[in-house]
Amino acid sequence: MTVVVGYLAGKGGASALHLAVGAARSLNTSLAVATVVPRPWLNPSPARVDAEYAEYAAQLAASSAEQARQHIAALDDRLDVSFHKFAHRSVSGGLLEAVVELDAEVLVLGSAADGQLGQVVAGSTADRLLHSCPVPLAISPRGYRRPKSAGLARITCAFPGSPDTVAVVRQVTDLSRRLHTPMRVVTFAVRGRNMYPPTVGLHAEDAILQEWAKQAQQALIRLKDDTVVGDDVDLQLATGNDWREALDGIDWLEGEILAIGTTPGGAVARVFLGSHGSKILRHSPVPVLVLPG
């Protein structure tokens, strides 16, 4: 198995490559760079437009591979790296082909270029893959650079507190043990907007939030009582008036990742991000690893 990273010259910068190199090193595996190019027309054109289009696609793949090769060599010249071209009508479809053909353990993408630096921004390709990818999907914040310190500093698992999401904690527990990496479990409690009319007052919102936080804390403690996580795992509850405040209210280490996931309906395991997971992803200050259900 390998780490697959989607890369196209001139799109999204090098942040995905930085994250992919770190992931390959942490997993002690190889790295495959996948470039998706437009699929040529099936019917030959008398004006040789199809040949010119195919030549353009080949040049695009070659320049993307060369740029990626230079970036990766500067980050880690000992890494086992391969380069692959996939022709498809959509980038997301081509990357799904790459996941299957290359036997990917994880797929890495960068953030869209229109977001703020340091923010995880899911573009149209990532958005489609968040609902269809059969393997974990890692997304780097815009402008992300691989930490100078080697290895993964910590894995934080976002835990909603519901029984059906305990499986996500188990997945992250297995991963942290495999990588010999410290683990933290955090439940985010956020005050809803306009929960009650002004006549009720903010004290009612505070009471609801405190009660919810109490239940969340009990769910966190049960993770240790039920031996889902070990005694060395840090359990935290983060509250805030909004998602940004809640995520900013806890400490984050250089070289940390945030793991989130849900359990979708149906028999097929795939990534399917719920509304809370989407909000956490958008406000995460560190790379996000989205796990299939």
C-alpha positions in Angstrom: 0.0 0.0 0.0 1.1 3.6 -0.6 0.2 7.2 0.1 -1.4 8.8 -2.9 -1.3 12.6 -3.4 -3.2 14.5 -6.0 -1.0 17.1 -7.6 -1.4 19.4 -10.7 1.1 22.1 -11.6 -0.2 25.5 -10.9 -3.0 24.3 -8.7 -3.1 24.6 -4.9 0.7 25.0 -4.3 2.9 22.5 -2.6 1.0 22.1 0.7 -0.4 18.7 -0.3 3.1 17.4 -1.1 4.4 18.5 2.3 1.6 16.6 4.1 2.0 13.6 1.8 5.7 13.3 2.5 5.1 13.4 6.2 2.3 10.8 5.9 4.5 8.5 3.9 7.3 8.8 6.4 5.0 8.3 9.4 3.4 5.2 7.7 6.8 3.9 6.6 5.6 3.5 3.0 6.0 4.8 -0.5 4.5 7.9 -2.1 2.6 8.0 -5.4 2.0 11.3 -7.1 -1.2 11.2 -9.2 -1.9 13.8 -11.8 -5.4 13.8 -13.5 -5.5 15.2 -17.0 -8.5 15.7 -19.3 -9.5 12.6 -21.2 -9.1 13.0 -25.0 -12.0 12.8 -27.3 -12.9 9.2 -28.3 -13.6 10.1 -32.0 -10.6 11.3 -34.1 -10.9 14.9 -35.3 -10.1 15.7 -38.9 -8.5 18.9 -37.7 -6.1 17.0 -35.4 -7.6 18.8 -32.4 -7.7 15.4 -30.6 -4.0 14.9 -31.1 -3.2 18.4 -29.9 -5.4 17.9 -26.9 -3.6 14.6 -26.1 -0.2 16.3 -26.5 -1.3 19.1 -24.1 -2.5 16.6 -21.5 0.9 14.7 -21.8 2.8 17.9 -21.3 0.7 18.9 -18.3 1.3 15.6 -16.7 5.1 15.7 -17.4 5.4 19.3 -16.0 3.4 18.3 -12.9 5.6 15.3 -12.3 8.8 17.4 -12.6 7.5 20.1 -10.3 6.4 17.4 -7.7 9.8 15.6 -8.1 11.7 18.8 -7.3 9.5 19.6 -4.2 9.7 16.1 -2.8 13.4 15.8 -3.3 13.9 19.0 -1.4 11.8 17.6 1.5 13.1 14.0 1.5 15.4 12.7 -1.2 15.3 9.2 0.3 11.6 8.6 -0.1 10.4 6.0 -2.6 8.3 8.1 -5.0 6.5 7.2 -8.3 4.5 9.4 -10.7 1.3 8.5 -12.5 -1.0 10.1 -15.0 -4.8 9.4 -15.1 -7.0 10.6 -17.9 -10.6 11.2 -16.7 -13.5 13.5 -17.3 -13.3 14.8 -13.7 -10.5 15.2 -11.2 -12.3 13.4 -8.5 -13.1 10.5 -10.7 -9.5 10.2 -11.8 -8.3 10.3 -8.2 -10.7 7.5 -7.3 -9.2 5.5 -10.1 -5.8 6.2 -8.6 -6.8 5.1 -5.2 -7.9 1.7 -6.5 -5.1 1.2 -9.1 -2.3 2.2 -6.8 -3.7 0.4 -3.7 -3.8 3.6 -1.7 -3.8 3.6 2.1 -4.6 7.2 2.3 -5.4 10.0 -0.3 -3.8 13.4 0.3 -5.2 16.7 -1.1 -4.4 20.3 -0.7 -6.8 23.1 0.2 -8.4 25.3 -2.4 -6.4 28.4 -3.3 -9.2 30.9 -2.4 -9.0 30.2 1.3 -7.1 32.0 4.1 -3.5 30.8 4.9 -3.6 28.2 7.6 -7.2 27.3 6.9 -8.5 24.0 5.6 -10.6 24.7 2.5 -12.3 21.9 0.7 -12.6 22.8 -3.0 -14.9 21.1 -5.5 -12.7 18.0 -5.9 -12.3 17.5 -2.2 -16.0 18.1 -1.6 -16.9 15.3 -4.0 -14.3 12.9 -2.5 -15.5 13.7 1.0 -18.7 11.8 0.0 -17.2 9.0 -2.0 -13.6 8.1 -1.1 -13.2 4.5 0.1 -9.9 5.3 2.0 -9.0 8.0 4.6 -8.7 11.4 3.0 -6.2 13.9 4.4 -6.5 17.6 3.6 -3.7 20.1 4.3 -4.4 23.7 5.3 -3.5 26.3 2.7 0.2 27.2 2.9 0.9 24.1 5.1 4.6 23.2 5.4 6.0 20.0 6.8 7.3 20.5 10.4 11.0 20.5 10.8 10.7 17.9 13.6 10.5 14.4 12.2 7.4 12.3 12.7 3.8 12.9 13.8 3.5 14.8 17.1 0.0 13.8 18.1 -3.3 12.6 16.7 -6.4 14.4 18.0 -9.7 12.6 17.5 -12.9 14.7 17.3 -15.5 12.7 19.2 -19.2 13.9 19.1 -20.0 11.8 22.1 -22.7 9.6 20.5 -22.5 5.8 20.7 -22.3 5.3 17.0 -19.1 7.4 16.7 -17.1 5.3 19.2 -16.0 3.3 16.2 -14.1 6.4 14.9 -12.2 6.6 18.2 -11.3 2.9 17.9 -9.9 3.6 14.4 -7.8 6.4 15.6 -6.7 4.4 18.6 -5.4 1.6 16.3 -3.7 4.2 14.2 -1.9 5.9 17.1 -0.7 2.6 18.4 0.5 1.5 15.0 2.5 4.8 14.6 3.5 5.0 18.3 2.0 8.5 18.4 0.3 10.2 21.4 -3.4 10.5 21.1 -6.0 13.0 22.3 -9.8 12.8 22.2 -11.7 16.1 22.1 -15.4 16.8 22.2 -16.5 20.2 20.9 -19.6 21.8 22.5 -20.8 24.9 20.7 -23.5 27.3 21.5 -26.2 27.4 18.8 -27.1 30.7 17.2 -30.4 32.3 18.4 -31.2 29.2 20.5 -33.9 31.1 22.3 -35.8 34.4 21.9 -34.5 37.4 23.8 -37.3 37.1 26.4 -35.7 33.8 27.6 -32.3 35.3 28.1 -28.7 34.0 27.6 -28.9 32.1 30.9 -31.1 29.5 29.3 -28.5 29.0 26.6 -25.8 28.7 29.1 -27.8 26.1 31.1 -28.4 24.0 28.0 -24.7 24.3 27.0 -23.5 23.3 30.5 -25.9 20.3 30.6 -24.7 19.2 27.1 -21.1 19.6 28.2 -21.7 17.5 31.3 -23.1 14.7 29.2 -20.2 15.0 26.7 -17.7 14.8 29.6 -19.4 11.6 30.8 -19.2 10.1 27.3 -15.4 10.9 27.2 -14.9 9.2 30.6 -16.7 6.1 29.3 -14.1 5.7 26.6 -11.6 4.8 29.3 -14.0 2.9 31.4 -14.9 0.7 28.4 -11.2 0.4 27.4 -11.8 2.1 24.0 -8.7 4.2 24.8 -5.8 3.7 27.2 -5.2 5.6 30.4 -2.5 7.6 28.7 -4.9 9.2 26.3 -5.8 12.9 27.0 -9.5 13.6 27.1 -10.7 17.2 26.6 -13.9 19.1 26.2 -13.7 22.4 24.2 -16.6 24.9 24.4 -17.2 28.1 22.6 -19.8 30.5 21.1 -18.9 29.2 17.7 -16.8 26.5 16.0 -13.7 28.8 15.5 -13.7 29.8 19.2 -14.1 26.1 20.3 -11.2 24.9 18.1 -9.0 27.9 19.1 -9.7 27.2 22.8 -7.3 24.2 22.9 -3.6 23.8 22.2 -2.3 22.4 19.0 1.2 21.0 18.5 3.4 21.5 15.5 3.1 18.2 13.5 -0.4 17.4 14.8 -3.3 16.1 12.8 -7.1 16.1 13.5 -9.0 13.0 12.7 -12.8 13.1 12.1 -15.3 10.7 10.7 -18.9 9.5 10.7 -20.7 6.3 10.1 -22.8 6.6 6.9 -25.7 4.4 6.2 -25.4 1.5 3.7 -23.0 -1.4 3.4 -20.2 0.3 1.6 -17.5 1.9 3.8 -16.7 5.4 2.5 -16.1 8.9 3.7 -19.3 10.8 4.5 -19.0 14.0 6.4 -21.9 15.3 8.5 -22.7 18.9 9.2 -20.6 19.1 12.4 -17.7 17.4 10.8 -17.8 19.9 8.0 -17.7 22.8 10.4 -14.8 21.3 12.3 -12.9 20.7 9.1 -13.3 24.3 8.0 -12.0 25.7 11.3 -9.2 23.3 11.9 -5.7 24.9 12.3 -4.0 21.6 11.5 -4.2 19.0 8.7 -7.5 17.0 8.9 -7.8 13.2 8.3 -11.3 12.2 7.4 -12.0 8.5 8.0 -14.5 6.3 6.1 -17.5 5.0 8.0 
